[in-house]
Amino acid sequence: MGEIRFDAVRAWLFDQALPFWAEHGLDAPGRGFLEQLTLDGAPKDPGFKRLRTQARQVYAFSHAELLGWDAPARDRADAGWRFLLSAELPDGGFPKTLNADGSVQDAAFDLYDQAFAIYASAWRRKATGDAECEAVAHRTLDAVERRLGRADGRGFRACDPDPGELVQNPHMHMLEASLAWVEATDDPRFLDLAGRILDLFLDRFLEADTGVLVEHFDADWRPVAGQRGRQVEPGHQYEWAWLLGRAQVLLGRDLEAPARALHGFAVRHGHNPRTRLCWDCVNADTGEPLKSTSRSWAQTEALKAELALGEHWGDFDRVRIAEAVDLLLDRHLAWEPAGTWMDCFDAEGRAAADHIPASILYHVLLAFAELLRLEDRVR
């Protein structure tokens, strides 16, 4: 009970997933990465390419190179980076979706996508030392501040055109991207941005007494009315808990209490008792599932949160870490072709996805890299 399968994680990541996606994840030359595969691993064209998927794959192969998996990692990251830059807007930043050839399909300027462009540039900078990455990141942030910035300086609108609602999730990824740049270069601009997003999280996103992470807000940063304002995503609870550990190290702030509050709510209410997988969405007040499916990314965030509690606050729960690893290896990742995943299960534990989303490599690689980084401490 509680044995953590480090060797199986290492084998899946380095012997199966990275080789598979290096061989099958790219589109035709000059067309970046594929958005999806069929369940048998063949290319599947959904009619669009999300900017965030291109950026996540650049991150994944840049991180893989830093982990020592350097066979085709640089080549794949280079190909994705060139495709990404070909889509950069004249005044900075990136469109939401592209056509297969890289032309703009949806020109909406989405904060979530800009966060991943900044994140990818930070990891490419770590892997290559390429100064161009810093210029791209700053141009993107310039565009974010110009197009999505609020007059009161408190966070950003979610998109241009304005959807009329403020959202926490893209701010979480802007914090993640900012921390990646602080770690890469100690850039003061991103240090300041990370601090401001963290302040907004503590003041508005988190209900400190319940541990609830609010997702949707009105224009004054008040939770929207009705059930939408009480929707909680356990995966985001865990993801923030992990990020708070990174922020504590890089920003020098004591963030144990909010991290434990987020984690505690997710542990109590965030898992399907039948499958032990993370629910996709639950009610903030009752803990009842509002969306009774379980996606793979939420399970990776559960693992990262458990690791963060141990690394930063001395509380490695090896039983929960082992369970999180087992649920990934034995459920989401136990699929053919080897190195791919079943992204979604229903409430009864039946496979519920009709394709393999490429964007999930970001989640699994990061979670397993965190586990292997801490292997000596967790054993």
C-alpha positions as CSV (number, residue, x, y, z in Angstrom):
1,M,0.0,0.0,0.0
2,G,1.4,3.4,-1.0
3,E,4.2,2.1,-3.2
4,I,5.0,4.8,-5.8
5,R,5.8,3.5,-9.3
6,F,8.6,5.7,-10.3
7,D,10.0,3.3,-12.8
8,A,6.7,2.9,-14.6
9,V,6.3,6.7,-14.7
10,R,9.8,7.1,-16.2
11,A,9.2,4.4,-18.7
12,W,5.9,5.8,-19.8
13,L,7.2,9.3,-20.2
14,F,10.6,8.7,-21.8
15,D,10.1,5.4,-23.6
16,Q,6.5,5.8,-24.8
17,A,5.0,9.2,-24.7
18,L,7.8,11.5,-25.9
19,P,8.9,9.1,-28.7
20,F,5.2,8.7,-29.8
21,W,4.5,12.4,-29.9
22,A,7.8,13.3,-31.5
23,E,6.9,10.9,-34.3
24,H,3.2,11.4,-34.6
25,G,2.4,14.8,-33.1
26,L,3.7,17.1,-35.9
27,D,1.6,18.0,-38.9
28,A,3.1,18.4,-42.4
29,P,6.3,20.5,-42.6
30,G,5.6,24.1,-41.7
31,R,2.2,23.4,-40.2
32,G,3.2,23.0,-36.5
33,F,1.6,20.4,-34.3
34,L,-1.6,18.4,-34.7
35,E,-4.5,19.4,-32.5
36,Q,-6.0,15.9,-32.1
37,L,-5.6,12.3,-33.0
38,T,-8.2,9.6,-33.4
39,L,-8.4,7.0,-30.7
40,D,-6.1,4.7,-32.7
41,G,-3.5,7.4,-33.0
42,A,-4.1,8.7,-36.5
43,P,-4.2,12.4,-37.3
44,K,-7.7,13.9,-36.8
45,D,-8.5,17.3,-38.2
46,P,-11.1,19.1,-36.1
47,G,-11.1,22.1,-38.5
48,F,-8.9,24.3,-36.3
49,K,-5.7,24.6,-34.4
50,R,-5.8,26.3,-31.0
51,L,-2.9,28.6,-30.3
52,R,-2.7,27.2,-26.8
53,T,-2.0,23.7,-28.1
54,Q,0.8,24.9,-30.3
55,A,2.3,26.7,-27.3
56,R,1.9,23.7,-25.0
57,Q,3.7,21.4,-27.4
58,V,6.6,23.9,-27.6
59,Y,6.7,23.9,-23.8
60,A,6.6,20.1,-23.7
61,F,9.5,19.4,-26.0
62,S,11.5,22.3,-24.4
63,H,11.0,20.7,-21.0
64,A,11.8,17.3,-22.4
65,E,15.2,18.6,-23.6
66,L,15.9,20.0,-20.2
67,L,15.0,16.6,-18.7
68,G,17.7,15.0,-20.8
69,W,15.5,13.6,-23.5
70,D,17.3,15.4,-26.2
71,A,17.0,13.1,-29.3
72,P,14.5,15.1,-31.4
73,A,13.2,17.4,-28.7
74,R,15.0,20.5,-30.0
75,D,13.9,19.9,-33.5
76,R,10.2,19.4,-32.5
77,A,10.2,22.5,-30.3
78,D,11.9,24.5,-33.1
79,A,9.2,23.5,-35.6
80,G,6.4,24.4,-33.2
81,W,8.1,27.7,-32.3
82,R,8.4,28.8,-36.0
83,F,4.8,28.0,-36.6
84,L,3.8,29.8,-33.5
85,L,5.7,32.9,-34.5
86,S,4.2,32.9,-37.9
87,A,0.9,33.5,-36.3
88,E,2.0,36.5,-34.2
89,L,-0.2,39.5,-34.7
90,P,1.3,42.7,-36.1
91,D,0.8,44.6,-32.8
92,G,1.8,41.6,-30.6
93,G,0.1,38.6,-29.2
94,F,-1.7,35.8,-30.9
95,P,-5.1,34.8,-32.3
96,K,-7.3,32.2,-30.7
97,T,-7.4,29.6,-33.5
98,L,-5.6,29.0,-36.7
99,N,-6.3,27.1,-39.9
100,A,-4.1,24.1,-40.7
101,D,-1.8,26.3,-42.8
102,G,-1.3,28.9,-40.0
103,S,-3.7,31.5,-41.3
104,V,-6.0,33.1,-38.8
105,Q,-9.4,31.4,-38.3
106,D,-10.7,33.1,-35.1
107,A,-9.0,36.4,-34.4
108,A,-10.3,36.7,-30.8
109,F,-7.6,37.8,-28.5
110,D,-8.0,35.4,-25.5
111,L,-6.0,35.9,-22.3
112,Y,-5.7,32.1,-21.9
113,D,-3.9,31.8,-25.2
114,Q,-1.6,34.7,-24.5
115,A,-0.6,33.1,-21.2
116,F,0.5,29.9,-22.9
117,A,2.4,31.9,-25.5
118,I,4.3,33.6,-22.7
119,Y,4.7,30.3,-20.9
120,A,6.1,28.5,-24.0
121,S,8.6,31.4,-24.6
122,A,9.9,31.0,-21.0
123,W,10.5,27.3,-21.4
124,R,12.1,27.8,-24.8
125,R,14.4,30.4,-23.2
126,K,15.4,27.9,-20.5
127,A,16.2,25.2,-23.0
128,T,17.9,27.3,-25.7
129,G,19.0,30.6,-24.2
130,D,17.4,32.3,-27.2
131,A,17.0,36.0,-26.5
132,E,14.2,36.2,-29.1
133,C,12.0,34.4,-26.5
134,E,12.1,37.4,-24.2
135,A,11.2,39.8,-26.9
136,V,8.2,37.6,-27.8
137,A,7.1,37.4,-24.2
138,H,7.3,41.2,-23.7
139,R,5.5,42.0,-26.9
140,T,2.7,39.6,-25.9
141,L,2.4,41.1,-22.4
142,D,2.3,44.6,-24.0
143,A,-0.6,43.5,-26.1
144,V,-2.4,41.9,-23.1
145,E,-2.1,45.1,-21.1
146,R,-3.2,47.2,-24.0
147,R,-6.1,45.1,-25.2
148,L,-7.3,43.4,-22.0
149,G,-6.1,45.6,-19.2
150,R,-8.6,47.1,-16.8
151,A,-8.7,50.7,-15.8
152,D,-8.4,49.8,-12.1
153,G,-5.4,47.7,-12.8
154,R,-7.0,44.6,-11.2
155,G,-6.4,41.7,-13.5
156,F,-7.5,41.4,-17.1
157,R,-10.6,40.9,-19.2
158,A,-10.9,37.4,-20.5
159,C,-11.0,38.2,-24.2
160,D,-11.3,40.8,-26.8
161,P,-14.1,41.0,-27.9
162,D,-15.2,41.2,-24.2
163,P,-17.3,38.3,-23.1
164,G,-18.9,40.4,-20.3
165,E,-17.5,38.2,-17.6
166,L,-14.2,38.0,-15.7
167,V,-12.7,34.6,-15.3
168,Q,-10.1,33.3,-12.9
169,N,-8.6,30.4,-15.0
170,P,-6.6,32.5,-17.5
171,H,-5.2,34.5,-14.6
172,M,-4.0,31.3,-13.1
173,H,-2.1,30.5,-16.3
174,M,-0.8,34.1,-16.5
175,L,0.6,33.5,-13.0
176,E,2.1,30.2,-14.1
177,A,3.7,31.9,-17.1
178,S,5.0,34.8,-15.0
179,L,6.6,32.4,-12.5
180,A,8.3,30.6,-15.4
181,W,9.9,33.8,-16.5
182,V,10.9,34.7,-12.9
183,E,12.6,31.3,-12.7
184,A,14.2,31.7,-16.1
185,T,15.6,35.2,-15.8
186,D,14.3,36.9,-12.7
187,D,12.6,39.4,-14.9
188,P,11.2,42.2,-12.7
189,R,8.2,42.9,-15.0
190,F,7.0,39.3,-14.6
191,L,7.9,39.3,-10.9
192,D,5.5,42.3,-10.5
193,L,2.8,40.7,-12.6
194,A,3.0,37.5,-10.5
195,G,2.6,39.5,-7.3
196,R,-0.4,41.4,-8.6
197,I,-2.2,38.2,-9.8
198,L,-1.5,36.6,-6.4
199,D,-3.0,39.5,-4.6
200,L,-6.1,39.2,-6.8
201,F,-6.3,35.5,-6.0
202,L,-6.1,36.1,-2.3
203,D,-8.6,39.0,-2.4
204,R,-11.2,37.7,-4.9
205,F,-10.6,34.2,-6.3
206,L,-10.3,32.3,-3.0
207,E,-13.0,32.0,-0.3
208,A,-10.6,31.6,2.6
209,D,-13.2,30.2,5.0
210,T,-14.4,27.4,2.7
211,G,-11.4,26.8,0.5
212,V,-13.5,27.4,-2.6
213,L,-11.9,28.8,-5.8
214,V,-14.5,31.0,-7.5
215,E,-14.4,30.7,-11.3
216,H,-16.7,33.3,-12.8
217,F,-17.1,37.0,-11.9
218,D,-19.0,40.1,-12.9
219,A,-17.2,43.3,-14.0
220,D,-16.6,44.2,-10.3
221,W,-14.9,40.9,-9.4
222,R,-18.0,39.6,-7.6
223,P,-19.1,36.0,-8.2
224,V,-21.7,35.8,-10.9
225,A,-25.2,35.1,-9.7
226,G,-26.8,31.6,-9.7
227,Q,-25.2,28.2,-10.1
228,R,-22.5,29.4,-12.4
229,G,-21.1,31.5,-9.6
230,R,-20.9,28.3,-7.4
231,Q,-19.2,26.0,-9.9
232,V,-16.0,24.6,-8.6
233,E,-13.4,22.6,-10.7
234,P,-11.4,20.3,-8.4
235,G,-8.6,20.3,-10.9
236,H,-8.2,24.0,-10.6
237,Q,-8.2,23.8,-6.8
238,Y,-5.3,21.4,-7.0
239,E,-3.6,23.4,-9.8
240,W,-3.6,26.6,-7.7
241,A,-2.3,24.7,-4.6
242,W,0.7,23.6,-6.7
243,L,1.2,27.1,-8.1
244,L,1.1,28.6,-4.6
245,G,4.1,26.4,-3.7
246,R,6.0,27.7,-6.7
247,A,5.0,31.3,-5.8
248,Q,6.1,30.9,-2.2
249,V,9.6,30.0,-3.4
250,L,9.9,32.6,-6.1
251,L,8.0,35.5,-4.5
252,G,9.0,34.8,-0.8
253,R,5.5,34.9,0.5
254,D,3.9,32.5,3.0
255,L,1.1,30.7,1.1
256,E,0.6,27.6,3.1
257,A,-2.8,28.4,4.5
258,P,-4.5,29.1,1.1
259,A,-2.8,26.1,-0.5
260,R,-4.1,23.8,2.3
261,A,-7.6,25.3,2.0
262,L,-7.7,24.6,-1.7
263,H,-6.3,21.2,-1.4
264,G,-8.6,20.3,1.5
265,F,-11.8,21.2,-0.4
266,A,-10.7,19.2,-3.4
267,V,-9.8,16.1,-1.3
268,R,-13.2,16.3,0.5
269,H,-15.4,17.0,-2.4
270,G,-13.5,16.6,-5.6
271,H,-13.4,12.8,-6.3
272,N,-15.9,10.3,-7.7
273,P,-16.2,7.7,-4.9
274,R,-16.8,4.9,-7.4
275,T,-13.7,5.6,-9.6
276,R,-11.5,7.9,-7.3
277,L,-10.9,10.1,-10.3
278,C,-11.4,13.8,-10.0
279,W,-14.9,15.1,-10.8
280,D,-14.8,17.8,-13.5
281,C,-17.1,20.2,-11.7
282,V,-18.9,20.2,-8.3
283,N,-21.2,22.6,-6.4
284,A,-19.3,24.9,-4.0
285,D,-21.9,24.6,-1.3
286,T,-22.9,20.9,-1.3
287,G,-19.9,19.2,-3.0
288,E,-22.3,17.4,-5.4
289,P,-21.1,16.9,-8.9
290,L,-22.4,19.3,-11.5
291,K,-20.4,17.6,-14.3
292,S,-20.0,14.0,-13.5
293,T,-17.2,13.2,-16.0
294,S,-13.5,13.0,-15.1
295,R,-10.8,14.4,-17.4
296,S,-7.2,13.5,-17.3
297,W,-5.8,16.9,-16.7
298,A,-7.5,17.2,-13.3
299,Q,-5.9,13.9,-12.2
300,T,-2.4,15.3,-13.1
301,E,-3.2,18.4,-11.0
302,A,-4.1,16.2,-8.0
303,L,-0.7,14.6,-8.2
304,K,1.1,18.0,-8.4
305,A,-0.8,19.3,-5.4
306,E,0.2,16.4,-3.3
307,L,3.8,16.9,-4.3
308,A,3.6,20.6,-3.5
309,L,2.3,20.0,0.0
310,G,5.2,17.7,0.7
311,E,7.9,19.8,-0.9
312,H,6.9,23.2,0.6
313,W,5.1,22.3,3.8
314,G,6.6,19.0,4.9
315,D,3.5,16.8,4.3
316,F,4.2,14.1,1.7
317,D,1.2,11.9,1.8
318,R,2.7,8.9,0.0
319,V,-0.6,7.0,-0.1
320,R,-2.4,9.8,-1.9
321,I,0.7,10.3,-4.2
322,A,0.7,6.6,-5.0
323,E,-3.0,6.6,-5.7
324,A,-2.8,9.6,-8.0
325,V,0.1,8.0,-10.0
326,D,-1.9,4.7,-10.2
327,L,-5.0,6.4,-11.4
328,L,-3.0,8.0,-14.2
329,L,-1.0,5.0,-15.2
330,D,-3.8,2.4,-14.9
331,R,-6.7,4.5,-16.1
332,H,-6.0,7.6,-18.2
333,L,-2.6,6.4,-19.6
334,A,-3.2,2.6,-20.0
335,W,-4.2,2.9,-23.7
336,E,-3.0,2.1,-27.1
337,P,-1.1,3.4,-28.9
338,A,1.3,3.4,-26.0
339,G,2.1,7.0,-24.9
340,T,-1.4,8.3,-25.5
341,W,-4.4,8.7,-23.2
342,M,-8.1,8.3,-22.6
343,D,-8.9,11.9,-21.8
344,C,-12.3,11.4,-20.2
345,F,-14.3,8.9,-18.2
346,D,-18.0,9.0,-17.2
347,A,-19.3,8.6,-13.7
348,E,-19.3,4.8,-14.0
349,G,-15.7,4.7,-15.1
350,R,-16.4,4.1,-18.8
351,A,-14.2,5.7,-21.5
352,A,-16.0,8.8,-22.7
353,A,-13.6,10.6,-25.2
354,D,-13.8,10.2,-29.0
355,H,-10.4,11.6,-29.7
356,I,-6.9,12.1,-28.2
357,P,-6.3,15.8,-27.5
358,A,-2.6,16.7,-28.0
359,S,-2.8,19.5,-25.4
360,I,-2.8,16.9,-22.5
361,L,0.9,16.2,-23.0
362,Y,1.6,19.5,-21.2
363,H,-0.3,18.3,-18.1
364,V,1.1,14.8,-17.9
365,L,4.7,15.7,-18.6
366,L,4.7,18.5,-16.0
367,A,3.1,16.3,-13.3
368,F,5.5,13.4,-14.0
369,A,8.5,15.7,-14.2
370,E,7.6,17.1,-10.7
371,L,7.3,13.5,-9.3
372,L,10.7,12.5,-10.7
373,R,12.3,15.7,-9.5
374,L,11.2,14.9,-6.0
375,E,11.8,11.2,-6.2
376,D,14.6,11.1,-3.6
377,R,12.4,13.0,-1.1
378,V,9.2,11.1,-1.8
379,R,10.7,7.6,-1.5
